[in-house]
Amino acid sequence: MGKPYVIDADGHVIEPLGLWKDYTEKKYHARLPRPVTDENGLFCYAVDDVLLMRTASRLSTQREDASPSDEANPEEGDYPEELRAGGWDPKARLADMDLDGMDLSFLYPTMAFFLPEVPDLELQLALCRAYNNWLGEYCKADPSRLIGIALLPLGDVTASIRELERCTQDHGFRGAFVRPNPYQGRNLQNSAYEPFWDCAESLGVPITVHEGISDSLPTLGRERSENPVLQHLMSHPFEQMAASAGLILHGVLERHPRLNFVFLESGCGWLSYWLERMDGHAETWSHKLDAITMRPSEYFHRQCFVSMDPDDSCAPGVLRDVGTDCLVWASDYPHTDHDFPGAVSETLEILASGPPGCTKSVLDTNPRRLYGLEPGPAD
């Protein structure tokens, strides 16, 4: 049997600093993201007086005694050796995809991931537009294999609608990227987002929910420990569990039955437990949940997906528990959380012990349904 078609539902780019000046209007040039070190000497970015990626930097493999002179200069294309050039060079990425056996990749940010923490919504929109335009150029290296997901300033719903419409039309992007954390004090189930859900549903693109370690957005678990490992451990699954429950139990999926959601980079092991717990609560306290007419798990199977990581050894059990229709696969390339090359082969080995047909479902059929792609040749 030959290698299956492999769709990476969550790959990343690494933004060269030069993109901000190249793609942002001149009136913002004095306020562009710039690399700095914080009071503890850790690498991070600054926008105006806001520091971004400080907590994420604490998880870096970089030596704690590194001085500023040890830093790479990404503006000049000088990146740390442990990062793959495919993060910023699409030709190098396509070669790496061939090397590891990936056929198509949906692309998400790295540094720009933290732009929702910029309080000035006008500046945040300008930076989102710059990132999206750069990503559109990146994808032109092979639009059949590289597909962007639009980064949006969700604190401004009207601007997010315009930007999503622009990115799908001008760049062929196939999704709307949001964080599960509250924007401007609003959870994802807030009624203010109804026009945005209408827009995504009409465009036929999914909402892609991706967590990270925030420095300023409210983040579940952060108040329990100052250790960045514990913060990372808790924030990713906890925020995704809260987001999925809020969207389902508050009736967002009931009101938007053609809108897909995917919950990324939190592992898949929590899904079995969470669906069972949501169903149990909905049955016991149905009189408190008048926004839904079905069991929560039924909404999830109809419209939702969770990504498995290359080393998610629990995936076969999840697939047996909840079925093979809810999981997609994410490489996290070129981040250093997972091995490269070898991410695809490790995943194939894990899925080989899962239910019949699950490999094709997770790597091909499910991501096509999630992102609204045409069926593959074998289908």
C-alpha positions as CSV (number, residue, x, y, z in Angstrom):
1,M,0.0,0.0,0.0
2,G,1.4,3.4,-1.0
3,K,1.8,6.5,1.2
4,P,-1.5,8.2,1.9
5,Y,-2.1,11.8,0.9
6,V,-1.1,13.9,3.8
7,I,-2.7,17.3,4.7
8,D,-1.0,19.3,7.4
9,A,-3.9,21.1,9.1
10,D,-1.6,23.3,11.1
11,G,1.8,24.3,9.9
12,H,3.5,27.6,10.8
13,V,5.6,30.3,9.1
14,I,8.2,32.4,10.7
15,E,7.8,36.1,9.8
16,P,11.0,37.9,8.7
17,L,11.1,41.3,10.4
18,G,11.5,43.0,7.1
19,L,7.9,42.1,6.2
20,W,6.5,44.8,8.5
21,K,8.2,47.6,6.8
22,D,7.6,46.1,3.3
23,Y,3.9,45.5,3.8
24,T,2.7,48.2,6.3
25,E,1.7,51.7,5.4
26,K,4.4,54.3,6.1
27,K,2.5,56.1,8.8
28,Y,3.0,53.0,11.0
29,H,6.7,52.6,10.4
30,A,7.8,54.1,13.7
31,R,5.6,51.6,15.5
32,L,6.4,48.3,13.8
33,P,7.3,45.1,15.8
34,R,11.0,45.1,16.8
35,P,13.2,42.5,18.6
36,V,14.2,43.4,22.1
37,T,15.3,41.8,25.3
38,D,13.2,42.2,28.5
39,E,14.4,43.1,31.9
40,N,15.6,39.5,32.4
41,G,17.6,39.5,29.1
42,L,15.0,37.2,27.4
43,F,14.3,37.7,23.7
44,C,10.9,39.1,22.8
45,Y,9.2,41.6,20.5
46,A,8.0,45.1,21.3
47,V,5.1,47.0,19.7
48,D,5.0,50.5,21.1
49,D,5.6,49.9,24.8
50,V,4.0,46.4,24.7
51,L,6.2,43.4,25.0
52,L,5.1,40.2,23.1
53,M,6.2,36.6,23.4
54,R,7.9,37.0,26.8
55,T,6.4,33.8,28.3
56,A,7.0,31.9,25.1
57,S,10.6,33.0,25.1
58,R,11.0,31.4,28.6
59,L,10.3,28.1,26.9
60,S,13.0,28.7,24.3
61,T,15.9,26.3,24.0
62,Q,18.2,29.3,23.9
63,R,20.9,29.5,26.6
64,E,19.8,31.6,29.5
65,D,23.2,33.3,29.6
66,A,23.0,34.4,26.0
67,S,23.8,38.1,25.4
68,P,22.2,40.4,22.8
69,S,25.3,39.8,20.6
70,D,24.4,36.1,20.5
71,E,21.0,36.8,18.9
72,A,20.4,36.0,15.3
73,N,19.2,38.8,13.0
74,P,16.1,37.6,11.3
75,E,15.7,41.0,9.5
76,E,18.9,40.1,7.5
77,G,17.8,36.4,7.1
78,D,20.1,35.2,9.8
79,Y,18.0,32.8,11.9
80,P,19.0,30.3,14.7
81,E,20.3,27.1,13.3
82,E,17.6,25.0,14.9
83,L,14.9,26.7,12.8
84,R,14.1,25.3,9.4
85,A,14.5,27.9,6.5
86,G,11.1,26.7,5.2
87,G,9.5,28.9,7.9
88,W,10.3,32.0,5.8
89,D,11.4,30.6,2.5
90,P,8.5,28.8,0.6
91,K,10.9,26.9,-1.7
92,A,12.7,25.5,1.2
93,R,9.4,24.6,2.8
94,L,8.2,22.7,-0.3
95,A,11.5,20.7,-0.3
96,D,11.0,19.9,3.4
97,M,7.4,18.9,2.7
98,D,8.6,16.5,0.1
99,L,11.3,15.2,2.4
100,D,8.8,14.4,5.2
101,G,5.9,13.3,3.0
102,M,3.5,16.2,3.4
103,D,1.4,17.0,0.3
104,L,-0.5,20.2,1.4
105,S,-0.1,22.5,4.4
106,F,-2.4,25.2,5.9
107,L,-0.3,28.0,7.3
108,Y,-0.4,29.8,10.6
109,P,1.8,32.6,12.2
110,T,4.5,32.5,14.8
111,M,5.3,36.1,16.0
112,A,2.1,37.5,14.5
113,F,0.3,35.0,16.6
114,F,0.7,37.5,19.5
115,L,-0.7,40.5,17.6
116,P,-4.1,40.2,19.3
117,E,-2.3,41.5,22.4
118,V,-1.6,44.9,20.7
119,P,-4.2,47.2,22.4
120,D,-4.4,49.8,19.5
121,L,-6.9,48.1,17.2
122,E,-6.1,50.4,14.3
123,L,-2.4,49.4,14.5
124,Q,-3.4,45.8,15.1
125,L,-5.4,45.8,11.9
126,A,-2.6,47.3,9.9
127,L,-0.2,44.6,11.1
128,C,-2.7,41.8,10.4
129,R,-3.1,43.1,6.8
130,A,0.7,43.3,6.4
131,Y,1.1,39.7,7.7
132,N,-1.7,38.4,5.5
133,N,-0.3,40.1,2.4
134,W,3.2,38.7,3.0
135,L,1.7,35.2,3.6
136,G,-0.3,35.6,0.3
137,E,3.0,36.1,-1.5
138,Y,4.6,33.2,0.3
139,C,1.8,30.9,-0.8
140,K,2.3,31.9,-4.5
141,A,5.3,29.6,-4.6
142,D,2.8,26.7,-5.0
143,P,-0.9,27.7,-4.3
144,S,-1.9,24.0,-4.7
145,R,0.2,23.0,-1.7
146,L,0.5,26.1,0.5
147,I,-2.7,27.7,1.8
148,G,-3.0,30.6,4.2
149,I,-5.3,31.2,7.1
150,A,-6.3,34.9,7.7
151,L,-5.1,36.6,10.9
152,L,-7.8,38.9,12.1
153,P,-8.1,41.8,14.6
154,L,-11.2,40.1,16.3
155,G,-11.5,43.0,18.8
156,D,-12.9,44.9,15.8
157,V,-15.6,42.7,14.4
158,T,-16.4,44.9,11.3
159,A,-12.7,45.1,10.4
160,S,-12.3,41.4,10.8
161,I,-15.2,40.8,8.4
162,R,-13.7,43.0,5.8
163,E,-10.3,41.4,6.2
164,L,-11.6,37.9,6.0
165,E,-13.5,38.7,2.8
166,R,-10.4,40.4,1.3
167,C,-8.1,37.5,2.2
168,T,-10.4,34.8,0.7
169,Q,-10.9,36.8,-2.5
170,D,-7.4,38.2,-3.0
171,H,-5.2,35.4,-1.6
172,G,-7.4,32.3,-1.7
173,F,-7.1,31.8,2.1
174,R,-9.3,29.0,3.5
175,G,-10.0,30.0,7.1
176,A,-10.2,32.6,9.9
177,F,-7.6,32.4,12.7
178,V,-8.7,33.3,16.2
179,R,-7.4,32.8,19.7
180,P,-9.7,31.0,22.2
181,N,-8.8,33.8,24.8
182,P,-11.2,36.7,25.3
183,Y,-10.6,39.6,22.9
184,Q,-11.5,43.0,24.4
185,G,-13.1,41.1,27.3
186,R,-15.4,39.1,25.1
187,N,-15.5,35.3,25.0
188,L,-16.0,33.6,21.7
189,Q,-19.6,32.9,22.4
190,N,-20.4,36.6,22.8
191,S,-23.3,37.8,20.7
192,A,-21.1,40.6,19.2
193,Y,-19.5,38.0,17.0
194,E,-22.7,36.9,15.2
195,P,-22.0,39.0,12.1
196,F,-18.6,37.5,11.9
197,W,-19.9,33.9,12.1
198,D,-22.4,34.8,9.4
199,C,-19.6,36.1,7.2
200,A,-17.4,33.0,7.6
201,E,-20.4,30.7,7.1
202,S,-21.4,32.5,3.9
203,L,-17.8,32.3,2.6
204,G,-17.6,28.6,3.4
205,V,-14.4,28.8,5.4
206,P,-13.9,27.5,9.0
207,I,-13.0,29.2,12.2
208,T,-9.6,27.9,13.3
209,V,-9.0,28.3,17.1
210,H,-5.4,28.2,18.0
211,E,-4.0,28.8,21.6
212,G,-0.6,30.0,22.7
213,I,1.0,31.4,25.8
214,S,-0.3,35.0,26.1
215,D,1.4,37.7,28.1
216,S,-1.7,39.9,28.5
217,L,-4.8,38.2,27.2
218,P,-6.7,36.3,29.9
219,T,-5.4,32.7,29.9
220,L,-6.7,29.8,31.8
221,G,-4.2,28.3,34.3
222,R,-1.7,31.2,34.2
223,E,-2.7,32.4,37.6
224,R,-1.8,29.0,39.1
225,S,1.9,29.1,38.4
226,E,4.8,31.3,37.2
227,N,6.5,28.3,35.6
228,P,6.1,28.6,31.8
229,V,6.0,24.8,31.3
230,L,3.0,24.5,33.6
231,Q,1.4,27.5,32.0
232,H,1.8,25.9,28.5
233,L,0.6,22.5,29.8
234,M,-2.6,24.0,31.1
235,S,-3.4,26.9,28.8
236,H,-3.6,24.9,25.5
237,P,-6.2,22.2,26.4
238,F,-8.0,24.3,29.0
239,E,-8.6,27.2,26.7
240,Q,-9.7,24.9,23.9
241,M,-12.1,23.0,26.1
242,A,-13.6,26.2,27.3
243,A,-13.9,27.6,23.8
244,S,-15.6,24.5,22.4
245,A,-18.0,24.3,25.3
246,G,-18.9,28.0,25.1
247,L,-19.5,27.9,21.3
248,I,-21.7,24.7,21.6
249,L,-23.6,25.3,24.8
250,H,-24.4,29.0,23.9
251,G,-25.9,28.0,20.6
252,V,-23.3,29.3,18.1
253,L,-23.3,26.0,16.2
254,E,-27.1,25.7,16.5
255,R,-27.4,29.1,14.8
256,H,-24.7,28.4,12.2
257,P,-25.0,24.8,11.1
258,R,-22.8,25.2,8.1
259,L,-19.8,26.7,10.0
260,N,-16.9,24.5,10.9
261,F,-14.5,24.9,13.8
262,V,-11.2,23.3,14.5
263,F,-9.3,23.4,17.8
264,L,-5.6,23.3,17.2
265,E,-2.3,22.5,19.0
266,S,-3.8,21.2,22.2
267,G,-3.5,17.5,21.6
268,C,-6.5,15.3,21.1
269,G,-6.6,13.3,24.3
270,W,-9.1,15.6,26.1
271,L,-11.8,15.2,23.4
272,S,-13.3,11.9,24.6
273,Y,-13.6,13.1,28.2
274,W,-15.0,16.5,27.2
275,L,-17.7,15.3,24.9
276,E,-18.9,12.8,27.5
277,R,-18.8,15.5,30.2
278,M,-20.7,18.0,28.0
279,D,-23.4,15.5,27.1
280,G,-23.8,14.6,30.8
281,H,-24.2,18.2,31.9
282,A,-26.6,18.9,29.0
283,E,-28.8,16.0,30.0
284,T,-28.8,16.9,33.7
285,W,-29.3,20.6,33.3
286,S,-31.1,20.8,30.0
287,H,-33.5,23.4,31.4
288,K,-30.5,25.8,31.7
289,L,-29.4,25.3,28.1
290,D,-32.2,26.6,26.0
291,A,-29.9,27.6,23.1
292,I,-29.3,24.0,22.0
293,T,-31.6,21.3,20.6
294,M,-29.2,18.4,20.3
295,R,-26.5,16.7,22.5
296,P,-23.2,18.7,22.5
297,S,-21.4,15.7,21.0
298,E,-23.8,15.8,18.0
299,Y,-22.9,19.4,17.3
300,F,-19.2,18.5,17.6
301,H,-19.4,15.6,15.2
302,R,-21.4,17.7,12.7
303,Q,-19.1,20.7,12.7
304,C,-15.9,20.4,14.8
305,F,-12.4,19.0,14.6
306,V,-9.4,18.6,16.9
307,S,-5.8,18.2,15.7
308,M,-3.6,15.4,16.8
309,D,0.2,16.0,17.1
310,P,2.8,13.8,15.5
311,D,3.5,12.1,18.9
312,D,-0.1,11.8,20.1
313,S,0.0,8.1,21.0
314,C,-3.5,8.4,22.6
315,A,-5.0,9.2,19.1
316,P,-6.0,5.5,18.4
317,G,-8.0,5.4,21.6
318,V,-9.7,8.7,20.9
319,L,-10.6,7.5,17.4
320,R,-12.2,4.4,18.9
321,D,-14.0,6.3,21.5
322,V,-15.5,9.2,19.4
323,G,-15.2,7.9,15.9
324,T,-12.9,8.8,13.0
325,D,-14.7,11.9,11.8
326,C,-13.3,14.6,14.2
327,L,-9.5,14.4,14.1
328,V,-7.1,16.1,11.7
329,W,-3.3,16.1,11.8
330,A,-0.9,19.0,12.6
331,S,2.8,19.0,12.0
332,D,3.6,22.2,13.9
333,Y,6.5,22.6,11.3
334,P,8.9,24.4,11.6
335,H,8.6,24.8,15.4
336,T,10.9,22.6,17.5
337,D,8.2,20.9,19.5
338,H,8.3,17.9,17.3
339,D,10.9,16.0,15.3
340,F,11.7,16.9,11.7
341,P,12.1,15.0,9.5
342,G,10.0,12.1,10.8
343,A,6.7,13.7,11.8
344,V,4.7,11.9,9.1
345,S,6.3,8.5,9.7
346,E,5.7,8.8,13.4
347,T,2.1,9.7,12.8
348,L,1.6,6.8,10.4
349,E,3.0,4.4,13.0
350,I,0.6,5.6,15.6
351,L,-2.5,5.6,13.3
352,A,-1.7,2.0,12.2
353,S,-3.0,0.8,15.5
354,G,-6.2,2.8,15.2
355,P,-9.6,1.8,13.7
356,P,-9.8,0.7,10.1
357,G,-9.6,3.6,7.7
358,C,-8.6,6.1,10.3
359,T,-5.3,7.0,8.6
360,K,-7.0,8.3,5.5
361,S,-9.7,10.0,7.6
362,V,-7.3,11.9,9.7
363,L,-4.7,12.8,7.1
364,D,-7.0,13.5,4.1
365,T,-10.7,13.2,4.3
366,N,-11.3,15.1,7.5
367,P,-9.1,18.1,6.7
368,R,-10.8,18.4,3.3
369,R,-14.2,18.5,4.9
370,L,-12.9,21.0,7.5
371,Y,-11.4,23.4,5.1
372,G,-13.9,23.0,2.3
373,L,-11.6,21.4,-0.3
374,E,-12.6,19.2,-3.2
375,P,-12.4,15.5,-2.6
376,G,-9.1,13.8,-3.4
377,P,-8.7,11.6,-6.5
378,A,-9.1,8.4,-4.5
379,D,-12.5,9.7,-3.2
